[in-house]
Amino acid sequence: MTDNRPLIKHIKNHDALFTDLALIRNAHAARLGLSEFDYHKTPKFVGADGQRQCIEPERSIVFPKLKSLAGVKPVLENAVAGLSLVTKSELGFRYPTAALAGIDAPFIKRFRSEYFHRVGEDRNICRPTNLSYGIKSRGKGDNRQEYEIWVPDDQLQQDPLPLFIEKYGEDLPDDVRSFANESPKVHGWMGVKRAAFEGFYRDPKTTGDLVICLGFSVDVYNIGARPDLSFSDNLQSSIAVSNAELEWEIMGYYAPAHHQFDHDQVWLAINNTLSAIGDPLTDIYNNVIIPIQESKTERILSTISAEGISAEQINQMDLKPWEFLQTASSHRRKPKDPSRSINLLGRLNRLFYHSEKKLPSLRHIHDLIAESNK
């Protein structure tokens, strides 16, 4: 797998991963004749009031099952003129994700990590690492704000606001700042396996001189039935929902050397690119797409709500994200056997390795989406 997908070997090391990804991206740009172009990250979006916002320009479509996305990479290449997929840019992630604020909150608040087994340990036993808190706008519409920080393991229980301030400074809006300061409370979880890859999009009519860099991902996920990931008598399972999702996000752009930055021009090219990818995909997959306008974190919240779990019950549970890093709870006991502590990390593992709803391997996902449909 690592011969054709060299970035997979860096799955635990972000510094090495993104350094090598930049080299692969630049090499692909050179092959396309962009040697005199410079790479730029997605810029801040400046609103009509002058406020600089950290915008996440992305779109996604949801599918009932992963098999609907078989061969999606050649589908993209054939359907989107001007799109070039970056050779050997394949990545892989395992993301346990928790919703930390309720369905009526002004923003999404999530806790996310990556998931690895220890050397020599059963691969079905994984432990979170690379921990992060994120705050995002609600829904899946245009101009969604996103603010995310990485949190050292030993600081997870501390107020994350200083880390948000350190990273974003004056670009952190007051309402986001206040929301970041609220104590986290787990409302529910999902386990995600993500197969990611990159592409370049160029159309002089809609992107001008710019070449837009996209990150694509195919996510396969399970959503827990209850906030504490316990068994649901109603569903006869600890898992309530299993779906797949195709996402495309603007990562940055290449511009001719010494190009004069123009905010409106760049954001017009970004939005045109999102549509250039989304319009043909919607047509091709129209019969199988699940028409959902929620983000994945909001899916967690609506799933928990659909199971009849109230805000009052969630408050009574008062689950904290760091509890799910432990194999034995210090104060939570099994209802049927109070002498035994609850293993919340074990329950988190079931989101990925449930005997009846096990998520596929990253190798399988990458192989499936690269299949030729001829």
Summary of the structure (lengths in Angstrom):
residues: 374
radius of gyration: 21.0
end to end distance: 23.4
largest distance: 68.6
contacts: 1152
relative contact order: 0.19
helix: 33%
strand: 29%
